Amino acid sequence: MRIVVTADLHYDIDRSRQPTLAIAEEICSLDADALLVLGDVAGRDVGIVSECLHLFDRFEGLKLFVTGNHDIWTAPGGDSLDKLEHEVPAACREAGFHPLDVEPVAVNGVGLAGSMGWYDYSYRPMRLGIPLRFYEAKMAPGAAARSARHAHLVADSSDTTESALQIGTRWMDGKYARLPMSDVAFCKYLLDRFDDHLQDLSGRCDRIVVGLHHVPFPELVPHADKPGWSFASAFLGTALFGEVMLNHPKVRYAFCGHSHKPGRIERRHLECINVGCTYLAKRYEIVTV
């Protein structure tokens, strides 16, 4: 089976539209059996998920989708979990894509599994000296100090360094991802389902290919010299998803996106590849299993 993988098309953002149109045209001309799109194709408007995926109508093979964090952003009053479980899968099916987040696929002995993944702040850079409460709020100390809603985070800054108070980064999931549980609980919810999917496929497939949006191994987290970018590392993923894959020997390849930085590592029985699309430069990988 020949599989094409791309990610982070961000079709809702003006500067990403033309590059996405170009790579979609190229992918549709490839001789491949399956296409895997690893999330972040849209923002709050779920209609753009469908619009973007329809760019691949000419692709003749199996088409699969994994949701990204941007894809579950909602307007005030929305429910990101409902969007993940129902709205995005419905948009996928309408466009001829199978939503891997909710159900794996087996084709001729090859299993295909996927999960958006999430984060538990374990990738946070301890050298910054930023207390956990700021990561939980997705607001660096400098940003919290400028926000009336988050001012309580810096009311007692005795545990926060002066340099940390200069970092003004805000992770936008804090504004647009509206979940009915904590990030850590949500991470576990997705991890348990992902593990179940791999267990199911392991019983009926010879080899498994995984698609994730978030980064499952710390070696693939980009090193950032700027403190603001370093703060954002906490939201790139968790190694828990990597550990689950390592517990399933039939997982041969794993792909991810989210960080916009290409990379690859080999760990025991699997190779993990970050596709590395940016807002302007779109890429794809091809693997034969």
matplotlib code that plots the C-alpha trace (Angstrom):
import matplotlib.pyplot as plt

x = [0.0, 1.4, 0.2, 0.5, 0.6, 0.2, -0.8, -1.4, -3.0, -4.7, -7.1, -8.9, -5.9, -5.4, -1.7, -2.2, -4.9, -2.8, -0.2, -2.9, -4.6, -1.2, -0.4, -3.9, -3.6, -0.2, -1.4, -4.4, -2.1, 0.0, -0.3, -1.1, -3.6, -4.4, -4.2, -3.9, -4.5, -3.3, -5.5, -5.5, -7.3, -9.7, -10.6, -14.0, -15.9, -16.4, -17.6, -14.0, -13.0, -15.4, -14.3, -10.7, -11.1, -13.2, -9.9, -8.9, -12.1, -9.9, -7.8, -8.9, -7.6, -8.8, -9.0, -8.5, -8.5, -7.1, -8.4, -6.1, -6.5, -7.5, -10.3, -12.0, -11.9, -15.4, -17.3, -18.5, -21.0, -19.6, -18.4, -15.0, -15.5, -18.8, -17.1, -14.4, -16.8, -19.6, -19.3, -15.8, -16.5, -19.7, -17.8, -15.2, -17.8, -19.6, -16.2, -15.4, -12.9, -12.9, -12.5, -9.7, -10.2, -13.4, -12.7, -9.6, -9.5, -8.0, -7.2, -5.5, -3.6, -2.6, -4.1, -4.6, -5.2, -5.2, -5.7, -5.6, -3.5, -3.2, -0.8, -0.2, 2.4, 5.2, 7.1, 7.3, 10.9, 11.8, 14.6, 12.1, 11.0, 7.4, 4.9, 2.4, -0.6, 0.4, 0.6, -2.8, -4.2, -2.2, -0.9, 2.7, 3.3, 3.7, 0.5, -1.4, -0.2, -1.8, -5.1, -7.7, -9.2, -5.8, -4.3, -4.8, -2.1, 0.5, -1.1, 1.7, 4.7, 7.2, 7.6, 8.0, 11.3, 11.6, 12.6, 9.5, 7.3, 8.6, 7.3, 4.0, 3.0, -0.6, -1.6, -4.9, -6.4, -7.0, -9.4, -11.0, -10.8, -13.8, -13.5, -15.7, -12.6, -9.0, -6.2, -4.8, -8.1, -8.8, -5.3, -6.1, -9.5, -7.9, -5.0, -7.2, -9.3, -6.1, -4.7, -8.0, -7.8, -4.3, -5.2, -8.1, -5.9, -3.1, -5.5, -6.3, -3.5, 0.1, 1.4, 0.0, 0.4, -0.5, -1.5, -1.4, -1.7, 0.3, 3.9, 4.4, 8.1, 10.1, 12.9, 10.6, 9.8, 11.7, 14.3, 13.5, 15.9, 13.3, 11.5, 8.1, 8.4, 9.9, 6.8, 4.7, 6.6, 4.3, 1.4, 3.0, 2.1, 3.1, 5.3, 2.4, 1.2, 4.7, 4.8, 1.5, 2.8, 5.9, 3.7, 2.2, 5.0, 3.0, 3.1, 5.7, 5.2, 3.8, 3.2, 2.5, 2.3, 1.4, 4.9, 5.4, 8.9, 9.9, 11.8, 12.1, 13.3, 13.5, 12.4, 12.6, 10.0, 8.7, 9.8, 8.1, 8.0, 6.8, 5.5, 6.5, 4.1, 4.2, 1.6, 3.3, 5.3, 3.2, 4.8, 3.8, 5.5, 5.0, 5.4, 4.9, 3.9]
y = [0.0, 3.4, 6.2, 10.0, 12.0, 15.8, 18.1, 21.6, 23.0, 25.9, 26.5, 29.1, 31.4, 33.6, 33.0, 29.3, 29.0, 29.1, 26.8, 24.3, 24.5, 23.7, 20.8, 19.3, 19.4, 17.7, 15.0, 14.2, 13.4, 10.9, 7.2, 6.2, 3.9, 6.2, 9.8, 10.8, 14.4, 15.2, 18.1, 21.8, 22.5, 25.0, 27.0, 27.7, 27.2, 23.5, 24.2, 24.9, 21.4, 20.1, 22.8, 21.9, 18.2, 18.5, 19.8, 16.1, 14.9, 13.7, 11.5, 7.9, 6.1, 5.7, 9.1, 9.5, 12.4, 13.1, 16.2, 19.1, 21.4, 24.3, 22.1, 21.8, 25.6, 26.9, 30.2, 31.2, 28.6, 25.9, 22.4, 21.3, 17.7, 17.5, 19.1, 16.4, 13.5, 14.6, 17.8, 17.2, 13.5, 14.5, 17.0, 14.3, 11.8, 14.4, 15.0, 11.3, 11.1, 8.5, 10.1, 8.1, 9.8, 7.9, 4.6, 2.8, 1.1, -2.2, -2.8, -5.9, -6.6, -2.9, -1.1, 2.7, 4.4, 8.0, 10.5, 14.2, 13.7, 16.5, 17.8, 17.4, 20.1, 17.5, 19.2, 22.4, 23.8, 23.8, 26.2, 29.0, 28.7, 29.2, 27.7, 25.1, 27.4, 29.5, 26.5, 25.4, 28.8, 28.8, 32.3, 33.1, 35.4, 38.5, 37.9, 37.1, 40.4, 42.3, 40.4, 41.4, 37.9, 36.3, 38.9, 36.5, 34.3, 37.0, 38.4, 36.6, 36.4, 35.3, 32.0, 33.7, 35.1, 38.5, 37.1, 34.9, 38.0, 39.4, 36.5, 37.5, 34.3, 33.2, 29.8, 30.3, 26.9, 28.8, 31.1, 28.9, 25.2, 24.8, 21.4, 20.0, 18.6, 19.6, 19.1, 16.2, 14.5, 15.1, 13.8, 10.6, 10.3, 10.4, 8.2, 5.4, 5.3, 5.4, 2.4, 0.6, 1.2, -0.1, -3.2, -3.9, -3.5, -5.6, -8.5, -8.4, -6.7, -7.5, -3.9, -0.6, 3.0, 5.8, 9.4, 12.0, 15.7, 16.4, 15.4, 12.0, 12.0, 14.8, 14.4, 15.9, 19.0, 21.9, 23.6, 27.3, 30.0, 32.6, 32.3, 32.9, 30.0, 27.8, 28.4, 27.1, 23.8, 22.7, 22.5, 20.5, 17.1, 14.4, 11.3, 9.2, 8.7, 7.5, 5.1, 3.6, 3.0, 1.4, -1.0, -2.2, -3.9, -3.9, -0.1, 0.5, 4.1, 7.1, 10.6, 13.9, 17.6, 20.6, 21.9, 23.0, 21.6, 18.5, 15.7, 12.0, 9.5, 5.8, 4.1, 0.3, -1.0, 2.2, 5.3, 8.6, 11.4, 15.0, 16.2, 19.8, 22.0, 25.7, 28.3, 29.0, 25.9, 22.7, 19.3, 15.7, 12.3, 9.0, 5.6, 2.1, -0.6]
z = [0.0, -1.0, 1.3, 0.9, 4.0, 4.5, 7.4, 8.5, 5.4, 7.2, 4.4, 6.5, 6.4, 3.4, 2.9, 3.0, 0.4, -2.8, -1.4, -0.4, -3.8, -5.4, -3.2, -3.5, -7.3, -7.1, -4.6, -6.8, -9.7, -7.7, -8.0, -4.5, -2.7, 0.3, 1.4, 5.1, 6.0, 9.6, 10.7, 11.0, 7.8, 9.3, 12.4, 13.9, 10.7, 10.2, 6.7, 5.7, 6.7, 4.0, 1.6, 2.0, 1.8, -1.4, -3.1, -3.1, -4.9, -7.9, -5.6, -6.4, -3.4, 0.2, 1.9, 5.7, 8.1, 11.6, 13.4, 14.5, 17.4, 15.1, 13.7, 17.1, 17.8, 18.4, 18.9, 22.4, 23.6, 21.4, 22.5, 21.1, 22.2, 20.3, 17.3, 17.5, 17.9, 15.6, 13.5, 12.0, 11.3, 9.5, 7.4, 6.6, 5.5, 3.3, 1.5, 1.1, 3.9, 6.7, 10.2, 11.9, 15.3, 15.8, 14.0, 12.6, 9.2, 8.0, 4.3, 3.0, 6.2, 6.8, 9.7, 9.7, 13.0, 14.1, 16.8, 17.2, 20.3, 22.8, 25.5, 29.2, 29.5, 29.9, 27.0, 28.9, 29.1, 32.8, 32.1, 31.7, 35.4, 34.6, 37.1, 35.9, 36.4, 33.4, 31.1, 32.4, 31.5, 28.2, 29.1, 29.7, 32.7, 30.6, 28.7, 32.0, 33.5, 30.6, 30.9, 33.5, 33.3, 34.1, 36.4, 39.4, 37.9, 38.7, 41.9, 43.8, 41.4, 44.1, 42.3, 38.8, 37.6, 36.1, 32.8, 32.7, 33.4, 30.1, 28.0, 26.4, 24.5, 24.5, 23.2, 21.3, 22.3, 25.6, 23.7, 21.1, 22.3, 24.7, 26.4, 29.2, 31.0, 31.8, 29.2, 31.2, 31.3, 27.6, 26.8, 28.7, 27.0, 23.6, 24.6, 25.9, 22.7, 20.6, 22.5, 22.0, 18.3, 18.1, 20.1, 17.7, 14.6, 16.1, 16.3, 12.6, 10.7, 9.9, 10.1, 11.2, 10.1, 12.5, 11.8, 14.7, 14.7, 17.9, 18.3, 20.0, 20.7, 22.5, 20.0, 17.3, 19.4, 17.7, 19.8, 20.2, 21.3, 21.8, 25.2, 23.7, 21.3, 24.1, 26.2, 23.2, 23.3, 26.2, 23.7, 21.0, 22.4, 24.8, 24.8, 26.1, 22.6, 21.6, 24.5, 23.4, 19.9, 21.2, 23.1, 19.8, 17.7, 14.5, 14.3, 11.6, 10.7, 12.5, 11.0, 12.8, 12.1, 14.3, 14.9, 11.3, 11.5, 9.5, 11.2, 11.6, 14.2, 14.5, 17.8, 18.0, 15.5, 14.1, 12.2, 13.2, 10.6, 11.1, 7.7, 8.5, 6.6, 7.3, 6.5, 3.2, 2.3, 2.0, 1.9, 1.8, 2.5, 0.8, 2.4, 1.1, 3.5]

ax = plt.figure().add_subplot(projection="3d")
ax.plot(x, y, z, "-o")
ax.set_aspect("equal")
plt.show()
